Amino acid sequence: YRWPAQLARVDVGGSDSAAPPVQLVCVSAGPFEVLHASLCVPRSTGPDAGAGAVHTLHLDTRKYTSGAPAEAGGAAGPAADAWFAELAQLWVLLKDGVALALLSTAFQHVGAPPPVGVLQLPTELKQRVLEVLEARELAAVAATCCELRHLAATDALWRPLFESEFGEPSGTDAEG
């Protein structure tokens, strides 16, 4: 991951650094993983008081993995795909719960306003925004980037648009 241009050169503890360093600590507790993430900057009470804040994410590994990973000598393709059951959902949790929180904290630390834009919103809000779009608008938004294309490719978004345009399927049509 690359820090945005606004964070390219910041002063961290008296030394000019490429970006504020991040500390990640992962603790295993049975089938659960607890991830703690924070910027490695001195705590303060000024405008960047949240810079030392710890962002915590609790993960149930049983939900995101199934079974054991493939043996080292075996074919990794299908076995690896099956092992990571909900990889997309895991990525959403990591992005929304850790990456975006750290990004906002880093901007706050350098005194810049937090980044704005649709992609910075939590996934649930992006989905709500997509729900109110018409079909043509939804297709246009889906063409902008792979993240929005993935979010816009669900039947839950397109079914109401289809039914409003063509009516509900009658079920009497021959399948084919």
Residue frames as a rotation matrix with the C-alpha (Angstrom) as fourth column:
TYR 1
0.587 0.810 0.000 0.00
0.810 -0.587 0.000 0.00
0.000 0.000 -1.000 0.00
ARG 2
-0.539 -0.732 0.417 1.26
0.717 -0.659 -0.229 3.49
0.443 0.176 0.879 -0.77
TRP 3
-0.216 0.405 -0.888 0.45
0.681 -0.589 -0.435 6.49
-0.700 -0.699 -0.149 1.38
PRO 4
0.700 0.514 0.496 -1.33
0.714 -0.512 -0.477 9.32
0.009 0.688 -0.726 -0.47
ALA 5
0.024 -0.736 0.676 0.76
0.620 -0.519 -0.588 12.28
0.784 0.434 0.444 -1.65
GLN 6
0.541 0.240 0.806 -0.38
-0.342 -0.813 0.471 14.41
0.769 -0.530 -0.358 1.30
LEU 7
0.917 -0.192 0.350 1.43
-0.279 0.318 0.906 11.99
-0.286 -0.928 0.238 3.62
ALA 8
0.788 -0.602 -0.126 4.51
0.201 0.446 -0.872 11.51
0.581 0.662 0.473 1.45
ARG 9
-0.366 -0.930 -0.040 6.92
0.401 -0.119 -0.908 13.35
0.840 -0.349 0.417 3.75
VAL 10
0.739 0.589 0.327 6.05
-0.082 -0.403 0.911 13.78
0.669 -0.700 -0.250 7.41
ASP 11
-0.321 -0.822 0.470 8.08
-0.630 -0.186 -0.754 14.44
0.708 -0.538 -0.458 10.52
VAL 12
0.727 0.505 -0.465 7.96
-0.031 0.701 0.712 11.42
0.686 -0.504 0.526 12.83
GLY 13
0.872 -0.336 -0.356 9.76
0.441 0.222 0.870 11.90
-0.213 -0.915 0.342 16.12
GLY 14
0.479 -0.699 -0.531 12.27
-0.312 -0.701 0.641 14.41
-0.820 -0.141 -0.554 14.74
SER 15
-0.651 -0.700 0.295 13.21
0.050 0.349 0.936 12.40
-0.758 0.624 -0.192 11.65
ASP 16
-0.137 0.559 -0.817 11.89
-0.927 -0.364 -0.094 12.98
-0.350 0.745 0.568 8.16
SER 17
-0.582 0.006 0.813 10.16
0.006 1.000 -0.003 9.77
-0.813 0.003 -0.582 7.13
ALA 18
-0.972 0.236 -0.018 8.45
0.001 0.080 0.997 8.57
0.237 0.968 -0.078 3.97
ALA 19
0.015 0.998 0.065 5.22
-0.275 -0.059 0.960 8.03
0.961 -0.032 0.273 5.91
PRO 20
0.016 0.007 1.000 4.18
-0.999 -0.040 0.016 7.48
0.040 -0.999 0.006 9.48
PRO 21
-0.810 -0.325 -0.488 5.14
-0.336 0.939 -0.068 3.91
0.481 0.109 -0.870 10.42
VAL 22
0.289 0.950 0.118 2.36
-0.816 0.180 0.550 1.56
0.501 -0.255 0.827 11.43
GLN 23
-0.821 -0.471 0.323 2.49
-0.571 0.683 -0.455 -1.09
-0.006 -0.558 -0.830 14.12
LEU 24
0.232 0.862 -0.451 0.32
-0.731 0.460 0.504 -4.20
0.641 0.213 0.737 13.71
VAL 25
-0.789 -0.374 0.488 -0.07
-0.606 0.604 -0.518 -6.74
-0.101 -0.704 -0.703 16.50
CYS 26
0.075 0.792 -0.606 -2.05
-0.666 0.492 0.561 -9.91
0.742 0.361 0.564 15.94
VAL 27
-0.649 -0.197 0.735 -3.06
-0.732 0.426 -0.532 -12.07
-0.209 -0.883 -0.421 18.91
SER 28
-0.403 0.490 -0.773 -4.45
-0.284 0.737 0.614 -15.58
0.870 0.467 -0.158 18.49
ALA 29
-0.622 0.322 0.714 -7.06
-0.715 0.139 -0.685 -16.79
-0.320 -0.936 0.144 20.94
GLY 30
-0.186 0.514 0.837 -8.29
0.172 0.856 -0.487 -20.19
-0.967 0.053 -0.248 19.80
PRO 31
-0.085 0.210 0.974 -10.17
0.972 0.233 0.034 -19.77
-0.219 0.949 -0.224 16.53
PHE 32
0.889 0.457 -0.038 -10.15
0.448 -0.883 -0.142 -16.00
-0.098 0.109 -0.989 16.93
GLU 33
-0.282 -0.925 0.254 -7.61
0.927 -0.331 -0.175 -13.41
0.246 0.186 0.951 15.83
VAL 34
0.756 0.402 -0.516 -7.47
0.534 -0.835 0.132 -9.95
-0.378 -0.375 -0.846 17.36
LEU 35
-0.033 -0.732 0.681 -5.66
0.921 -0.287 -0.263 -7.36
0.388 0.619 0.683 15.26
HIS 36
0.607 0.093 -0.789 -4.43
0.498 -0.818 0.287 -4.14
-0.619 -0.567 -0.543 16.88
ALA 37
0.028 -0.572 0.820 -3.12
0.947 -0.248 -0.204 -1.40
0.320 0.782 0.534 14.58
SER 38
0.776 0.179 -0.605 -1.78
0.403 -0.878 0.257 2.06
-0.485 -0.443 -0.754 15.35
LEU 39
0.699 -0.599 0.391 0.52
0.042 -0.512 -0.858 4.74
0.714 0.616 -0.333 13.96
CYS 40
0.285 -0.700 -0.655 3.94
0.955 0.266 0.132 4.78
0.082 -0.663 0.744 15.63
VAL 41
-0.153 -0.266 0.952 3.88
0.189 -0.953 -0.236 8.42
0.970 0.144 0.196 16.68
PRO 42
-0.937 -0.200 -0.287 4.12
0.314 -0.119 -0.942 10.04
0.155 -0.973 0.174 20.10
ARG 43
0.054 0.985 -0.165 0.80
0.967 -0.010 0.254 10.59
0.249 -0.173 -0.953 21.82
SER 44
-0.940 -0.296 0.168 -0.23
0.252 -0.938 -0.238 14.19
0.227 -0.181 0.957 22.26
THR 45
-0.283 0.873 -0.398 -3.15
0.714 -0.085 -0.695 16.31
-0.640 -0.481 -0.599 23.34
GLY 46
-0.631 -0.040 -0.775 -3.06
-0.315 -0.900 0.303 18.69
-0.709 0.435 0.555 20.38
PRO 47
0.108 0.735 -0.669 -4.85
-0.935 -0.153 -0.319 18.51
-0.337 0.660 0.671 17.04
ASP 48
-0.052 -0.160 -0.986 -3.32
-0.637 0.765 -0.090 15.08
0.769 0.623 -0.142 16.33
ALA 49
-0.261 -0.033 0.965 -4.36
-0.944 0.220 -0.248 13.58
-0.204 -0.975 -0.088 19.68
GLY 50
0.709 0.618 0.339 -5.87
-0.528 0.784 -0.326 10.56
-0.468 0.052 0.882 17.95
ALA 51
0.331 -0.627 -0.705 -2.60
-0.835 0.153 -0.528 9.70
0.439 0.764 -0.473 16.22
GLY 52
-0.743 -0.648 0.170 -1.66
-0.646 0.626 -0.437 7.15
0.177 -0.434 -0.883 18.88
ALA 53
0.147 0.903 0.403 -5.12
-0.913 0.281 -0.296 5.59
-0.380 -0.325 0.866 18.88
VAL 54
-0.876 -0.363 0.317 -5.27
-0.266 0.913 0.310 1.82
-0.402 0.187 -0.896 18.58
HIS 55
0.013 0.853 -0.521 -7.73
-0.997 0.054 0.063 0.40
0.082 0.518 0.851 16.07
THR 56
-0.695 -0.221 0.684 -8.84
-0.442 0.882 -0.164 -3.12
-0.567 -0.416 -0.711 16.97
LEU 57
-0.001 0.657 -0.754 -10.47
-0.938 0.261 0.229 -5.75
0.348 0.707 0.616 14.78
HIS 58
-0.315 0.007 0.949 -11.82
-0.568 0.799 -0.195 -9.09
-0.760 -0.601 -0.248 16.06
LEU 59
-0.133 0.200 -0.971 -11.92
-0.937 0.294 0.189 -11.91
0.323 0.935 0.149 13.51
ASP 60
0.353 0.267 0.897 -13.41
-0.481 0.874 -0.071 -15.39
-0.803 -0.406 0.436 13.77
THR 61
-0.548 -0.706 -0.448 -11.07
-0.736 0.154 0.659 -17.39
-0.396 0.691 -0.605 11.53
ARG 62
-0.610 0.380 0.695 -13.64
0.344 0.917 -0.200 -20.18
-0.714 0.117 -0.691 11.16
LYS 63
0.461 0.852 -0.249 -15.80
0.172 -0.361 -0.916 -17.79
-0.871 0.379 -0.313 9.15
TYR 64
0.589 -0.278 -0.759 -13.06
-0.709 -0.629 -0.320 -16.87
-0.388 0.726 -0.568 6.66
THR 65
-0.494 -0.743 -0.452 -11.18
-0.855 0.510 0.097 -20.15
0.158 0.434 -0.887 6.28
SER 66
0.698 0.694 0.179 -12.25
-0.711 0.701 0.056 -23.75
-0.087 -0.166 0.982 5.91
GLY 67
0.941 -0.330 -0.080 -10.18
0.319 0.940 -0.122 -26.81
0.115 0.089 0.989 6.69
ALA 68
0.337 -0.913 -0.230 -6.42
0.256 -0.147 0.956 -26.72
-0.906 -0.381 0.184 6.33
PRO 69
0.387 -0.249 -0.888 -4.32
-0.795 -0.579 -0.184 -25.15
-0.468 0.776 -0.422 3.59
ALA 70
0.936 -0.054 -0.349 -3.00
-0.207 0.718 -0.664 -27.32
0.286 0.694 0.661 0.77
GLU 71
0.623 -0.780 0.059 0.20
0.521 0.470 0.712 -29.28
-0.583 -0.414 0.699 1.30
ALA 72
0.178 -0.639 -0.749 3.32
-0.341 -0.754 0.562 -27.48
-0.923 0.155 -0.352 0.13
GLY 73
-0.787 -0.589 0.180 3.90
-0.073 0.379 0.922 -29.87
-0.612 0.713 -0.342 -2.79
GLY 74
-0.219 0.802 0.556 0.30
0.799 0.475 -0.369 -29.95
-0.560 0.363 -0.745 -4.04
ALA 75
-0.443 0.189 0.877 -1.55
0.675 -0.573 0.464 -27.79
0.590 0.798 0.126 -6.52
ALA 76
-0.832 0.015 -0.554 -2.28
0.444 -0.580 -0.683 -24.49
-0.331 -0.815 0.476 -4.79
GLY 77
-0.885 0.436 0.165 -4.97
-0.178 -0.642 0.746 -23.14
0.431 0.631 0.645 -7.14
PRO 78
0.009 0.991 -0.137 -8.33
-0.138 0.137 0.981 -24.76
0.990 0.010 0.138 -6.28
ALA 79
0.059 -0.023 -0.998 -7.20
0.861 0.507 0.039 -25.85
0.505 -0.862 0.050 -2.81
ALA 80
-0.855 -0.417 -0.309 -6.17
0.516 -0.751 -0.413 -22.31
-0.060 -0.512 0.857 -1.85
ASP 81
-0.671 0.683 0.288 -9.42
-0.355 -0.638 0.683 -20.91
0.650 0.356 0.671 -3.24
ALA 82
0.232 0.791 -0.566 -11.42
0.208 0.528 0.823 -23.37
0.950 -0.308 -0.042 -1.14
TRP 83
-0.291 -0.415 -0.862 -9.36
0.907 0.167 -0.387 -22.64
0.305 -0.894 0.328 1.97
PHE 84
-0.960 0.011 -0.278 -10.19
0.084 -0.941 -0.328 -18.92
-0.265 -0.338 0.903 1.92
ALA 85
-0.400 0.891 0.216 -13.97
0.893 0.432 -0.126 -19.20
-0.205 0.142 -0.968 2.12
GLU 86
0.707 0.707 0.003 -14.93
0.703 -0.703 -0.107 -15.52
-0.074 0.078 -0.994 2.45
LEU 87
-0.290 -0.956 -0.045 -11.83
0.938 -0.294 0.184 -13.69
-0.190 0.011 0.982 1.26
ALA 88
-0.361 0.210 0.909 -13.76
0.450 -0.814 0.367 -10.73
0.817 0.541 0.199 -0.17
GLN 89
0.727 0.679 0.098 -15.62
0.202 -0.349 0.915 -10.20
0.656 -0.646 -0.391 3.10
LEU 90
0.477 -0.654 -0.587 -12.35
0.833 0.122 0.540 -10.49
-0.282 -0.746 0.603 5.05
TRP 91
-0.528 -0.672 0.519 -10.79
0.813 -0.577 0.080 -7.83
0.246 0.464 0.851 2.80
VAL 92
0.132 0.658 0.741 -13.76
0.231 -0.748 0.623 -5.51
0.964 0.089 -0.250 3.44
LEU 93
0.896 0.202 -0.396 -13.33
0.410 -0.033 0.912 -5.89
0.171 -0.979 -0.112 7.21
LEU 94
0.072 -0.956 -0.284 -9.58
0.931 -0.038 0.363 -5.25
-0.358 -0.291 0.887 7.04
LYS 95
-0.511 -0.241 0.825 -9.99
0.664 -0.720 0.201 -2.27
0.545 0.651 0.528 4.72
ASP 96
0.277 0.738 0.615 -12.87
0.093 -0.658 0.747 -0.65
0.956 -0.149 -0.251 6.61
GLY 97
0.928 0.210 -0.307 -11.77
0.288 0.114 0.951 -1.58
0.234 -0.971 0.045 10.13
VAL 98
0.386 -0.870 -0.307 -8.02
0.670 0.036 0.741 -1.03
-0.634 -0.492 0.597 9.89
ALA 99
-0.378 -0.677 0.632 -6.72
0.925 -0.246 0.289 0.53
-0.040 0.694 0.719 6.68
LEU 100
0.062 0.457 0.888 -9.19
0.490 -0.788 0.372 3.41
0.869 0.412 -0.273 6.38
ALA 101
0.929 0.240 -0.282 -9.06
0.352 -0.338 0.873 4.07
0.114 -0.910 -0.398 10.13
LEU 102
0.163 -0.951 -0.262 -5.25
0.766 -0.045 0.642 4.30
-0.622 -0.305 0.721 9.97
LEU 103
-0.364 -0.252 0.897 -5.45
0.853 -0.477 0.212 6.51
0.374 0.842 0.388 6.89
SER 104
0.568 0.643 0.513 -7.77
0.326 -0.749 0.577 8.95
0.755 -0.160 -0.635 8.67
THR 105
0.842 -0.309 -0.443 -5.53
0.429 -0.116 0.896 8.91
-0.328 -0.944 0.035 11.73
ALA 106
-0.164 -0.958 0.234 -2.45
0.926 -0.068 0.370 9.62
-0.339 0.278 0.899 9.59
PHE 107
-0.116 0.202 0.973 -4.15
0.617 -0.753 0.229 12.58
0.778 0.627 -0.038 7.93
GLN 108
0.883 0.467 0.048 -5.20
0.226 -0.512 0.829 13.86
0.411 -0.721 -0.557 11.36
HIS 109
0.503 -0.770 -0.392 -1.60
0.729 0.135 0.671 13.48
-0.464 -0.624 0.629 12.58
VAL 110
-0.526 -0.752 0.397 -0.20
0.847 -0.423 0.323 15.72
-0.075 0.506 0.859 9.82
GLY 111
-0.528 0.364 -0.767 -2.99
0.145 -0.851 -0.504 18.25
-0.837 -0.378 0.397 10.31
ALA 112
-0.920 0.242 -0.307 -4.73
-0.357 -0.203 0.912 17.56
0.158 0.949 0.273 7.00
PRO 113
-0.003 0.971 0.239 -8.45
-0.940 0.078 -0.331 16.95
-0.340 -0.226 0.913 6.65
PRO 114
-0.249 -0.066 0.966 -9.34
-0.051 0.997 0.055 13.28
-0.967 -0.036 -0.252 6.23
PRO 115
-0.986 -0.130 -0.100 -9.57
-0.108 0.052 0.993 12.04
-0.124 0.990 -0.066 2.64
VAL 116
-0.118 0.993 -0.019 -13.00
-0.455 -0.071 -0.888 12.34
-0.883 -0.096 0.460 1.10
GLY 117
-0.534 0.033 -0.845 -14.63
-0.825 0.198 0.529 10.38
0.184 0.980 -0.078 -1.65
VAL 118
0.527 0.834 -0.163 -16.95
-0.799 0.551 0.239 7.49
0.289 0.004 0.957 -2.24
LEU 119
0.316 -0.448 -0.837 -14.18
0.004 0.882 -0.471 4.92
0.949 0.146 0.281 -1.98
GLN 120
-0.752 -0.597 0.279 -13.27
-0.243 -0.142 -0.960 6.13
0.613 -0.789 -0.038 1.52
LEU 121
0.038 0.851 0.524 -16.78
-0.967 -0.100 0.233 5.35
0.251 -0.516 0.819 2.79
PRO 122
-0.555 -0.113 0.824 -17.42
-0.466 0.863 -0.195 2.09
-0.690 -0.492 -0.531 4.64
THR 123
-0.996 0.086 -0.007 -18.71
0.046 0.594 0.804 -0.68
0.073 0.800 -0.595 2.38
GLU 124
-0.381 0.917 -0.116 -22.22
0.845 0.295 -0.446 -0.60
-0.375 -0.268 -0.887 3.87
LEU 125
0.066 0.382 -0.922 -22.59
0.026 -0.924 -0.381 3.08
-0.997 0.001 -0.071 2.97
LYS 126
-0.758 -0.366 -0.539 -21.29
-0.525 -0.148 0.838 2.49
-0.386 0.919 -0.080 -0.56
GLN 127
-0.856 0.492 0.159 -23.92
0.515 0.788 0.337 -0.22
0.040 0.370 -0.928 -0.99
ARG 128
-0.036 0.875 -0.483 -26.64
0.698 -0.324 -0.638 2.15
-0.715 -0.360 -0.599 0.25
VAL 129
-0.243 -0.123 -0.962 -25.51
-0.434 -0.873 0.221 4.80
-0.868 0.471 0.158 -2.25
LEU 130
-0.961 -0.179 -0.210 -25.63
-0.266 0.407 0.874 2.26
-0.071 0.896 -0.439 -5.09
GLU 131
-0.613 0.781 0.117 -29.16
0.699 0.606 -0.379 1.17
-0.367 -0.150 -0.918 -4.07
VAL 132
0.147 0.735 -0.662 -30.65
0.270 -0.674 -0.688 4.57
-0.951 -0.078 -0.298 -4.96
LEU 133
-0.606 -0.460 -0.649 -29.15
-0.463 -0.460 0.758 4.75
-0.647 0.760 0.066 -8.46
GLU 134
0.631 0.725 -0.276 -31.04
-0.612 0.246 -0.752 4.09
-0.477 0.643 0.599 -11.69
ALA 135
0.760 -0.286 0.583 -29.80
0.404 0.912 -0.078 1.31
-0.509 0.295 0.809 -13.99
ARG 136
0.711 -0.503 0.492 -27.85
0.377 -0.320 -0.870 3.61
0.594 0.803 -0.038 -16.32
GLU 137
0.533 -0.502 0.681 -26.20
-0.717 -0.695 0.049 5.39
0.449 -0.514 -0.731 -13.36
LEU 138
0.683 -0.237 0.691 -25.39
-0.404 0.666 0.628 2.09
-0.609 -0.708 0.359 -11.65
ALA 139
0.778 -0.396 0.488 -23.75
0.617 0.629 -0.473 0.78
-0.119 0.669 0.734 -14.83
ALA 140
0.614 -0.559 0.557 -21.73
-0.018 -0.716 -0.698 3.99
0.789 0.418 -0.449 -15.18
VAL 141
0.528 -0.411 0.743 -20.51
-0.849 -0.265 0.456 3.82
0.009 -0.872 -0.489 -11.57
ALA 142
0.777 -0.196 0.598 -19.63
-0.001 0.950 0.311 0.13
-0.629 -0.242 0.739 -11.99
ALA 143
0.777 -0.479 0.409 -17.39
0.547 0.190 -0.816 1.05
0.313 0.857 0.409 -14.92
THR 144
0.788 -0.445 0.425 -15.22
-0.465 -0.883 -0.063 3.40
0.404 -0.148 -0.903 -12.84
CYS 145
-0.286 -0.917 0.279 -13.13
-0.920 0.181 -0.348 0.93
0.269 -0.356 -0.895 -10.82
CYS 146
-0.498 0.040 -0.866 -12.92
-0.087 0.992 0.096 -2.71
0.863 0.123 -0.490 -9.82
GLU 147
-0.973 0.150 -0.172 -14.12
0.195 0.148 -0.970 -2.10
-0.120 -0.978 -0.173 -6.24
LEU 148
-0.425 0.867 -0.259 -17.34
-0.648 -0.491 -0.581 -0.40
-0.632 -0.079 0.771 -7.36
ARG 149
-0.266 0.300 -0.916 -17.77
-0.810 0.447 0.381 -2.93
0.523 0.843 0.124 -10.18
HIS 150
-0.812 -0.085 -0.577 -17.65
0.170 0.912 -0.374 -5.72
0.558 -0.402 -0.726 -7.59
LEU 151
-0.842 0.511 -0.174 -20.14
0.070 -0.217 -0.974 -3.94
-0.535 -0.832 0.147 -5.32
ALA 152
-0.288 0.756 -0.588 -22.50
-0.829 -0.504 -0.242 -3.15
-0.479 0.418 0.772 -8.21
ALA 153
-0.585 -0.019 -0.811 -22.52
-0.637 0.630 0.444 -6.71
0.502 0.776 -0.381 -9.55
THR 154
-0.943 0.251 0.218 -25.03
0.004 0.664 -0.748 -8.10
-0.332 -0.704 -0.627 -7.06
ASP 155
-0.592 0.797 0.121 -28.51
0.576 0.313 0.755 -9.36
0.564 0.517 -0.644 -7.86
ALA 156
-0.103 0.559 -0.823 -29.83
0.930 -0.239 -0.278 -7.44
-0.352 -0.794 -0.495 -4.86
LEU 157
-0.495 -0.126 -0.860 -29.10
-0.015 -0.988 0.153 -4.18
-0.869 0.088 0.487 -6.72
TRP 158
-0.935 -0.003 -0.356 -30.14
-0.352 -0.143 0.925 -5.22
-0.054 0.990 0.132 -10.22
ARG 159
-0.716 0.698 0.013 -33.32
0.696 0.713 0.091 -7.23
0.054 0.074 -0.996 -9.47
PRO 160
-0.007 0.766 -0.643 -35.42
0.570 -0.525 -0.632 -4.20
-0.822 -0.370 -0.433 -8.38
LEU 161
-0.392 -0.198 -0.898 -34.19
-0.502 -0.772 0.390 -2.25
-0.771 0.604 0.203 -11.41
PHE 162
-0.996 0.040 -0.081 -35.06
-0.041 0.598 0.801 -5.14
0.081 0.801 -0.594 -13.72
GLU 163
-0.475 0.872 -0.118 -38.52
0.863 0.436 -0.255 -5.55
-0.170 -0.223 -0.960 -12.16
SER 164
-0.046 0.462 -0.886 -39.27
0.178 -0.869 -0.462 -1.82
-0.983 -0.179 -0.042 -12.39
GLU 165
-0.567 -0.253 -0.784 -38.36
-0.660 -0.430 0.616 -1.84
-0.493 0.867 0.077 -16.08
PHE 166
-0.737 0.165 -0.655 -39.81
-0.459 0.589 0.665 -5.16
0.495 0.791 -0.359 -17.19
GLY 167
0.383 0.882 0.274 -42.16
-0.825 0.193 0.532 -6.21
0.416 -0.430 0.801 -14.39
GLU 168
-0.045 -0.361 0.931 -41.86
-0.783 0.592 0.192 -9.22
-0.621 -0.721 -0.309 -12.14
PRO 169
-0.810 -0.236 -0.537 -41.03
-0.530 0.686 0.499 -12.52
0.250 0.688 -0.681 -13.82
SER 170
0.144 0.988 0.056 -44.23
-0.954 0.123 0.275 -14.52
0.265 -0.093 0.960 -14.17
GLY 171
-0.417 -0.358 0.836 -42.65
-0.633 0.774 0.015 -17.94
-0.652 -0.523 -0.549 -13.80
THR 172
0.562 0.685 0.463 -44.70
-0.088 0.607 -0.790 -19.28
-0.822 0.403 0.401 -16.76
ASP 173
0.528 -0.446 -0.723 -41.94
-0.849 -0.243 -0.469 -18.67
0.033 0.862 -0.507 -19.30
ALA 174
0.942 -0.276 -0.188 -40.04
0.243 0.953 -0.183 -21.71
0.230 0.126 0.965 -20.48
GLU 175
0.592 -0.802 -0.073 -36.60
-0.268 -0.282 0.921 -21.94
-0.760 -0.526 -0.382 -18.96
GLY 176
0.858 -0.327 0.396 -33.74
0.511 0.469 -0.720 -22.00
0.050 0.820 0.570 -21.37
